[in-house]
Amino acid sequence: MSAGQWRFISGGSRSKPSQPPVRFFPPAQLRQKRGREQVAAVCYRLRNRSIEFLLVQTGGGRWTFPKGSAEPGLTHAQSAALEAFEEAGVHGRMEDAVFARYVQRKRGEARDSSALEVAVSAYLCEVSWLGPPQESGRNPSWFSPEKAKRRLREDRTASDGVEFARVVDRAVGRIRSSWAATLAADALRRVQFTMDRRPRKGNITRTPVACKKSR
C-alpha cells in the first residue's frame, strides 16, 4: 500500500508522546504472542444516511470482520489496516485508537479453556473505496447492522454471537456520534459564513442616486 491510501486518525491527546522503550522478544515468545493477540478492522460506509458494515468469509464459510495477528513492527491499527487491505481490498481512514475488544474461541475446541481463547482488538475504519482483495475466497460483502449481527451469529456459540453483536452496536453508536458532531460543525460553519457576509454598521457602502430636477 502506498502512504496515500490510508489515513490514521488519532483518538487521543495531541501532546507529543514520549519515546517508548525498545523491547526484544525471542522467536518462541513472538510466535506465542502472535497466536493469542489479534486485531480486527470493523469497516463501514454511509449510504443514504444508513450505516453498512463490510464482512468477509473465513475458509470455513463463516462471516467475520477482516482479522489477523498483530504484526511485529506495526501498530495494532496498522496491522488492522493491512488485514482489511489483504482480505477485502479496503482503502480508507482507520482510527488509531481501539474502540472495542472481544474474545473469540477457536472452532471445534473446548470452550472452557482460556488457552484456546483469542483476544481481539477492534479498530474502526471508514471505507473510501474497494480494490481487489489479495486473498481469494473472502467474498467481501456489505450488510446493514442488523443483518451483519445475524451473519456473525451463524455457526457460532451464543456467547460468541453476543460478543460480535456488542461490537457492532458499539460501532454504530460511535459512528452516529461522530456523524452528529460533523453535521453540527458544518451547521456552525454555515452560520458563521452567513454572519460574515452580513453588512455591519459603519461599513455600509452607499451608492449615490441621481435625482431629477423639478421644473
Secondary structure, DSSP 8 states (H G I E B T S, - for coil): --GGGEEEE--S--S-----------HHHHHHHHHHEEEEEEEEEEETTEEEEEEEE-TTS-EE-SEEE--TTS-HHHHHHHHHHHHH-EEEEEESS--EEEEEE-TTS-TT-GGGEEEEEEEEEEEEEE---SSTT---EEE-HHHHHHHHHTTS-HHHHHHHHHHHHHHHHHHHHHHHHHHHHHHHHHHHHHHHHS--TT-------------
